[in-house]
Amino acid sequence: MTDSDLPYARPYWDADEASALMTALESGFWTNGGQVARFEEALGRITGAPTVTLSSGTAALHAVLHVLGRQTTGPRLLITPALNFAAAAASARLLGWDVAVADVTEDDLTLCPVRLGELLDRVHRDYVRIVVLPVHYAGHSADMPALSSLCDRYGADLVEDACHAVGGTYDGTLPIGSWPGSRAACFSFHPTKPVAAGEGGAVSTQDPGLLDELRRLRNHDMRPVDAHDGDLGPWPYTIERPGTNLRLSEFNAAVGVAQAHRAEESRRERARLADRYHEALESLPHVRVVPPRRRPGSAHHLFPVVFDVAALGLAKKDLLAGFLDRRIRCQVHYTPLHRLPAFADVPPRLRTPLTTVDTAFAGLVSLPLWRGMTDADCDRVVDAVTETVHRSTRRARGRS
């Protein structure tokens, strides 16, 4: 049995991607060619904002924090929901920022505005720059009006972790990536994402200065200069401050172009599958779908559910093992940051009460969801969830 036998998610792939790869291969430009520009144009249409590509979603988050951080001197703070992958918090720590963690809402597990407000009120005077990083968890937009208002009130920068949400909208119309009060939105094109390029990331922003700095940073901060007497280089350039290599390859960009062209088609198919899950699970006891109703603007990257493990008498490891026995591979998104040794030292003044995330995490599981998943696949997962709940409920009653 291999991982490929039990997909949690699988990138959609057909002749378009194969043709795009061959085009990039045969062009002779494996980096700094035309595919990156084409991908950025396609992403600009999807996100509604100018977009720069980078080598990964982590690189996108790291680059934005780097650029914003070097614009100021003094203490800097990243505020992230505790339910997040480690990429942003790790980037902040590596760049010398402090990290704060806040609780999430019960409804959709995105950053809780009430807890954020409490945290900002406590710490805003201690930092010269604060970045608030809401995560559009599972593809569902966070409460952007409330979060924007808080950032405005306390002078914080709003940067979106939209790595789950490419192709989604905030309200059913406005594309994720174009929120008026946001400094930037960061995206990922990891193989399981709604737009998959193998690896890759991007930043969408309405700030032309930030866009320019990101373009320079990703290519060693090089800028061309006019040739002058005595310069023997075939392409004279200058570097005014240190940069690095965060470029996206032409191969990844070519796949990304093919994927971007059918982003809306893929989103609709994910939404259809999500509807199927919602309809089947909404009345099942001891299982809470996140969020409880399908959101029209969601990118539907994940389909998270929270099992009431106490009522079922099951530990999460037993839940996952039971699914695996049925040849269904589920995932957990994510181990909360404060439970990881790397971030367990976040001091009390930089964390809110984390009751909601800790309660949900005990039974939080992501059910399989990907474009190309069949109705029969979906029904098999539903049957496994239903059987697990009913059998565990009977067993729990027998013990009482």
N, C-alpha and C positions, 0 to 999 in steps of 0.2 A: 504494500500500500504506500503510495507516494502522495505528496501534497497536491499534485495535479489530478489525482483521482478524486480528491475531496475539495473542490474549489470553494473558498469563501466568496471570492469575487474573481472575475476573469476579464481581462481587457478585450474589448470587441476588436476583431481583426479580420480584414478581408483583402481583396485584391487592391483596393485603394491604397492601403498602407504599404503593401509590397511594391506597388508601382512607385509610390513616393520615395521609398527607400532607394530603389534602383536609380531614380532620377538624381537623388543627392549623391549617390555613389559614383555615377557616371559623369557628374558635373566637374569633378576634380577639386571642388571646393568642399572640404569636409568640415570646415569652420569658417566663420566670417563670410558666408555666401548669401545667396538670396532667399533660402528657405526660412531663415530666422526672421527676415523682414516680412515675409508672407505670413508667418505664424503670428507675429505681432499685430499685423493689420487685421487678421481674423479675430484675434483676441480683443482688439479694440472695439470691434463690432459687437462682440458678445458681452463685454463688460461696460460698454458705453463710455470708456475713458482711454486716453493714451496709455499704452502698455509697453513695458520693457521685459524681455525674457531673461531668465537666469538658469543656472544649472540644476536647481532643485527648489522645492518649496522652502526648505531650510535655508538655502542660500538667499532666497527672497526676503525672508524674515530677518536674517542676519544683516543683509545689506541695508535694509531700511533702518534698523537700529544703529548700525554703524554710521550712516550718513546723518541721521538726526542727532546722534550722540556727539559727533565731532563738531557740530554747530554750536555747542555750549560747553562751558567749563563748570564743573561742580557736580554734586551728586545727582544721579539719574535713577529713575525707578520704572520698571516694567510691571504693570498689573495685568495678570492673566487669570482666567477662571482656573480653578484647581483641576477641573476635568479638561485636560488638554494634553496633547503629546508634548514631549520634552523639548522639541526643537527651539521654540521661541525662548523659553526660560533658560535653556543651555546657552543659546546665543547671547542673551543678555548678560549672563554671568561671565562668559568668556570675554565680553567687551567691557567688563567692569561695572555693569549696572547692578543695582539691587533688584530683587524679585519679590513681588507680593502676590499672594493667592487669595482669591475671593470665591464665595460660594456661587452656586448656579440656581436657576429656577427649577421647581419641580416639574413644570409643564413640558419644557423642551430642553432642559439641561444646558441652556446658554447662560451667559454671565448675568447675575442677578443685579438689577439696578439699585435695589435697596441696599444690599451689602456693599456694592461699589461706592455708593454715596457715603456710607459710614466710614469706609476706608479712606476715601479721598479727604473727607473732613478731618480725619485724624492726622494724615501725613503730608498734605499738600504743601505746607510751609517748609518742609524739610528737604525739598528737592527742587533743583533748577529746571529739570525736565522730567515730566511724567508721561509715559505712553500707556494708554489703556488699550488692551488687545482683546476685544471680544472675539469669540470663535463662533462661526456659523455652523454649529455642531450638527453633524449628519447631513448637512446641506440646508438646514433651516436657519433663516436669518434671525440674528439676535434682535433685541428690542432697541433698534437704532435711534428712534426719537428720544427715548429716555436716556440712553447712554450718551448721545450727542449733547443733550442738555446738561448732563453732569460734567462732561469734559469742558464745555464752555464755561460753566460756573466756576470750575476750579483751575482753569488754564492748562488742562492736560491735552495732549495730542491723541487723537483717535486713529488707530491703525487696525485694520480688520485682518484677522486670520481667516481668510476665505478659502483655505486649502480644500475644504469639503464642498465648496459651493459654486464652482465655475458653471455658468449657464443658468444659475438661479436668479431670482428677483427678490427684492425686499418686500414688495407689497402686491405682487402679481404683475407689475408693469416696469418698475425702475430696476435696471440690471444691477446685480451685485457687482460692485467695483466702481459705482458711480455715485455713492452717497455724498451729498453736498458738504457735510461737515467732517468728512474723513480725510486724513492726510494721505492715506494709501490703503490698498487692499492687496493682500498677498495670496497667491494661488499655487497649487501643486498639480503636477501632471504625472504623478506616480502611477504605476500600471493599473491600480484599482480605481482611480479617480474617474469622474464622469467624462473628462477629456484626458486621455492617457497618451503620454509620449514616451513611455519607458522610464525616463526620469525627466525632470524639468520643473521650472517654476516661473512665476511672473509677478510683477508689481504693476497695478493699475493706479494711476494718480492724475489728478487735475493740476498738480503743481509742476510747472515746467522746469523749475530749478531742481527739484528732487529727481525728476525724470532724467535730466541731463547728468546729474551726479551719479545716478545709478548706472547709466550707460558707460560712463567713464570708469567707474569703480570696477565693473565686471571685466574690463579689458586693461587691467594694470594701470588705470588712470592715464593711459597714453593719449596724446593729442598730436595731430600732424602740425608741422611748422613749415614755413617756407625754406627751401634750400638756400644755403649761403656758401660763400667762398670757403673752401677747405673742408666742407662736409662731404665725406666719401660715402655716406650711407645712401642706399638706393631709395629709401623712403624715410626722410628725416622726421623725427618725432621728439616730443618732450614729455617728461613726467614731472608734474609739479608737486605731487604728494603721493605717498604709497597707495597702490591699488592691489588688485589680485585678479586671478582668473576665475570668474564665475560665469563664463560664457556657456550658452546652450549649443550643443553640436548641431550641425546641419541634419544629421540623421534623426535626432530626436525632434527637431523642428519640422522636418518633413512629415513624420508620423503625426505630429501635433496638428499640422495643417489639415490632413485628411480627417482627423478626429473632430477638429473644430467645425468643419463644414457640415457635420451631422450632429452637432451638439444638441440642438433643440429636438431632433428626432430621438436621440438617446435619452434626453430628459423626459420626454413624453412616455417612452417605454418603461423607464424606471418608475415614473408616476403610476403607470397602469399596474405594475407589479405591486407597488406600495398600496394601491387601492385594494388589491386582492388580499394582501395581508391584513389591512385594516378591517375589511368586511368579515374576514374569517376569525379574527382574534378579539374584536371589540367586546364581545359578551363573555369571553372566557375568564373565569375567576383566577385570581392570583397572578395575572400577567397584565402589566401596564405598558401600553404602546407609547412611545415618545416621538412626537407629541401625540395626544390622544386622537386627534383628527388630522387627516392629511392636509398639508398646506399647499395651496396652488403654486406658490412661487418657489418651492423647495427644489434644490438640485437632486435630492434623494440619493446622496452618496451612500448613506448607511440606513439600515432599518433597525434601530435600537429598541429593545424591550427590557422592562425591569420585572423580573420574577420575584414574587414574595417568598423568598427562600425560607423564612421562618414558618410561614403557614404550610409550605410544601414539605418542610423537614429535610431540605436538601442544601448542601453547600454548593457554591457555584462550580467548583471543580467537578462535582458529581453531575451537575447539569451538563457541563461541556463534554464530560466523558460519555454520558448517555447519548448525546447527539452524535458523537464520534462513532459510537457503537452502531448507530443507524446510518453510518457513512454520510453524515452531515457535518460540515466543518463550520463552526461558529467562531466569532472573535470577541474580544473585549476592547472597547474604545472608551476610555483608556484607564490604566492605573493612575489614580489622581496624583498630581505632582507631589503633594505633601507626604505621600506614602513611599516615595522613591528616596533612597539614601542621598542622592545628589541634591535634593531640595528639602529634606527633612529639617534642615537647620533654619528655615525661614522663621524669623523671630515673631513672637505673638503680636507685636504692633503692626506687622506686615501681613497678617492673615486675619480674615474674618472668621466667625463661626462657620464651620463647614458641614453642618448637619445634613443638608440636603444631598450633597455629593456623597458623603459617607454612607448615608442610608441607601441611596440608589446603587452605589457601587457593589453592594453585597449581592445584588441580583442582576446587574447590568450585563446584557449580552447583545451582540449585534447578529441578527439573523442574516443568512446569505441574501445578497441582492446585487445583481449585475445585469447589464444589457446582454441579452442572449440567454438568460435564464428562462426556462420554459414554464408554462403554467403547471405542468406536471411536477417540475422541480419545486415550485412554490407550494403546491399542494402537499408534497411530501414533507416539506418543512413544517407546514401547518399541522399535519397529522402527527408529526413527532412532538410538537409543542403540546398539542391537545392530549396525546397519550401520556406524556410526562406529567402534566398537571393532574389529570384524572387519576392516574395510578398513585401519584404521590399524595393526593388528597385522601384517597381511600386508605392508604397506609397510615397517614397521620391520624385519621379518625379511629383506626384500629388500635393505635397506641394510647388514645385518650380514654 
